[in-house]
């Protein structure tokens, strides 16, 4: 099998894609604006019943998908560009539940629904506007860290190191007692000793080690591209990835599992010289499998997957006949209800809260615990947290202007990532690009997710720089491990 370094996937370099990047932002802006107007025009007088907003959501989804689908017709790989993923993101995070009619919207008026659709439209228009003009450049230090390519053996060694580092949190939390550690895998999300509350201490550093584990499925794909899927190194890497995924899934956080598998899928697709029907079938099967896994996690995260064995809870597996995301659209409407009528905009507090997240609380005991507005508190609910998507967070910061600027910022990050693919498409570059794409997509749920998933890039840089350090010191002598 050809080394991936020699494949040099033409992801954004074909003439068709160049045309798409010039013309399709305009198509995206026009179709998004038109669909927003039409969706608002057909909002019913009573939006509360299940399925009441189906028609409006369908029109909005068609408008958002128009430009990405047009680009995909020209070049199937262009669907993996940041702008296209961001345009499709609201369909999953905000409109999918409406299309399935899975929940009521008590207390919501047509005015709030209209403004929520406007928020979606402005965000996506901001993304397309960011596609115009010269894109931000990638810092030279980052390019140097990710441009280097390695042999299959080296990637296998990095995979082993990533696995050991990723598992340290679980090992240390159980005193390196392997039977006890595996026992907690089948327990509820709150039972494991490695879980912690909202305000962590020194244990927060252990949590960050898990980001090394996020790399395992992607590294398995890289190794398989070089030596084949039946090679012992690929099989062992896949096994380590499965073990790591099982432990990460115990937390009940579905976004984590979606991200690590999505990262591997995107990297695998990018590494193909040309996408064929077989690739699309494999991709569709993989996405369906991941969605099923996420659904199972939702059913069992509060009781533990161990309840599947000889327990009445196992009957609940197929109780949901829809793909559950989150009630983000409903929560966005509630945020619009409260702000600015009952609560002021938080302005810079939200951005500061996101940026200071990496600072450990042990170094800053009074670090803010919320961005200035908490929806459950406003609703008089205790002990829960509600997701309102990044659109809700941007709206509570600066209203509709904040939505437009936020979409532009996400679009600029997508453009920055695209600059990576104009270089030699090494495995490291593809991995980092794929990580940014998943960070942007999961960042539609919350800007905090954009920050946290970006830690995976830091984990990769740490791995490669550490390896190069030992290589320079002579600790790595076998020529098999050289570039």
Secondary structure, 3 states (H helix, E strand, C coil): CCCHHHHCCCCCCCHHHHHHHHHHHHHHHHHHHHHHHHHHHCCCCCCCCCCCCHHHHHHHHHHHHHHHHHHHHHCHHHHHCHHHHHHHHHHHHHHHHHHHCCCCCCCCCHHHHHHHHHHHHHHHHHHHHHCCCCCCCCCHHHHHHHHCCCCHHHHHHHHHHHHHHHHHHHHHHCCCCHHHHHHHHHCCCCCCCCCCCCCCCCHHHHHHCHHHHCCHHHHHHHHHHHHCCCCHHHHHHHHHHHHHHHHHHCCCCHHHHHHHHHHHHHHHHHCCCCCCHHHHHHHHHHHHHHHHHHHHHHHHCCCCHHHHCCCHHHHHHHCCCCCCCCCHHHHHHHHHHHECCCECCCCHHHHHHHHHHHCCCCCCCCCCCCCCCCHHHHHCCCCCCCCCHHHHHHHHHHHHHHHHHHHHHHHHHHHHHHHHCCCCCCHHHHHHHHHHHHHHHHCCCCHHHHHHHCHHHHHHHHHHHHHHHHHHCCCCCCHHHCC
